[in-house]
Amino acid sequence: MKRILSVAVIAVTLSGCATIFNGSTQQVAIRSNQMDADLYVNEALIGKGNAVTTFRKKEDYIITARKEGCGAVSVPASKSFDATTLLGILIDFGLISILVVDGAGTGAWNKFDQTSYVIDPQCPVKS
């Protein structure tokens, strides 16, 4: 019985509330109004015209649209604090669940502000 209780306590303290409820990743859809535009995330090609990818909350991302003959346009994927993280105060006063797991470990105390982006390269206007 002690062993089961110990395993349960360890499992609860090794997972933060933001990680439990919202995960440590977010799925993001990126598209361009120009279907032949190349879409990049952190300089890695992810698709042409539209794409769906997964962002890790611990990482920072720059989304770029490029098309031959046009200027590239880049936007950062902004993040904000995920209030679900504060539930960790109820588990262990936030010492392990917030600071270690949701913060340093998984980055789950953040959430991306947008899960859908429309980005177009800057093309010259034809007269």
C-alpha positions in Angstrom: 0.0 0.0 0.0 2.9 2.4 0.8 4.4 1.7 -2.6 1.2 2.6 -4.4 0.9 5.8 -2.4 4.5 6.7 -3.1 4.1 6.2 -6.8 0.9 8.3 -6.8 2.7 11.1 -4.9 5.7 11.0 -7.3 3.4 11.0 -10.4 1.5 14.1 -9.1 4.6 16.1 -8.2 6.4 15.3 -11.5 3.6 16.7 -13.6 2.6 20.3 -13.5 -1.0 21.5 -13.9 -0.4 23.3 -17.1 1.3 20.2 -18.5 -1.6 18.0 -17.3 -4.4 20.1 -18.7 -2.9 21.8 -21.8 0.2 19.8 -22.6 3.7 21.0 -23.5 2.9 21.6 -27.2 0.4 23.4 -29.3 -0.8 22.7 -32.8 -0.5 25.8 -35.1 -2.0 26.3 -38.6 -0.1 28.6 -41.0 -1.4 29.7 -44.4 -0.7 32.3 -47.1 -3.2 33.9 -49.4 -0.6 33.2 -52.1 -0.7 29.4 -52.6 2.7 29.3 -54.1 4.4 31.0 -51.1 6.9 28.9 -49.2 6.2 28.8 -45.4 9.1 28.4 -43.0 9.3 28.0 -39.2 12.7 28.9 -37.8 14.1 28.7 -41.3 12.9 25.1 -41.9 10.5 24.7 -44.8 7.1 23.3 -43.5 4.9 23.7 -46.6 3.7 25.7 -49.6 0.5 27.7 -49.3 -0.6 26.2 -46.0 0.7 23.9 -43.3 0.0 22.6 -39.8 2.8 22.1 -37.4 3.4 21.5 -33.7 5.1 24.2 -31.5 6.8 23.2 -28.3 5.9 25.8 -25.6 9.4 25.8 -24.4 10.8 27.0 -27.7 10.6 30.4 -29.6 9.4 30.5 -33.2 9.7 32.8 -36.2 7.2 32.2 -39.1 8.3 33.4 -42.5 6.6 33.5 -45.9 8.8 33.6 -49.1 8.1 33.8 -52.8 10.4 34.3 -55.7 10.3 38.0 -56.8 8.8 39.1 -53.5 10.1 40.2 -50.1 10.1 37.7 -47.3 7.8 38.6 -44.4 8.5 37.2 -40.9 6.4 37.3 -37.7 7.3 35.9 -34.2 4.9 33.5 -32.5 4.1 35.4 -29.3 3.4 33.6 -26.0 1.8 34.6 -22.7 1.4 33.1 -19.3 -1.0 30.1 -18.9 -3.0 30.7 -15.8 -3.7 27.0 -15.4 -0.1 26.8 -14.1 -1.3 28.4 -10.9 -3.2 25.3 -9.9 0.2 23.8 -9.0 0.0 25.9 -5.8 -2.6 23.4 -4.6 -0.4 20.4 -5.2 3.0 21.3 -3.7 2.8 25.1 -3.2 4.2 25.3 -6.8 7.7 24.4 -5.8 8.1 21.4 -8.1 4.9 21.5 -10.3 5.3 25.1 -11.3 9.0 26.0 -11.1 10.5 22.7 -12.2 7.9 21.0 -14.4 5.8 23.7 -16.0 8.6 26.2 -16.1 12.1 24.8 -16.6 11.1 21.3 -17.7 8.3 21.7 -20.3 7.7 25.4 -20.7 4.0 24.6 -20.3 3.5 27.8 -18.2 3.4 29.5 -21.5 0.8 29.3 -24.3 1.0 30.6 -27.8 -1.3 33.6 -28.3 -2.4 32.4 -31.7 -3.0 29.0 -33.1 -3.7 30.2 -36.6 -1.5 32.6 -38.7 -2.0 34.1 -42.2 1.2 35.5 -43.6 1.9 36.7 -47.1 5.2 37.7 -48.7 5.5 41.3 -49.8 5.1 41.3 -53.6 5.4 44.3 -55.8 2.2 45.8 -57.1 1.7 45.3 -60.8 0.5 48.3 -62.7 
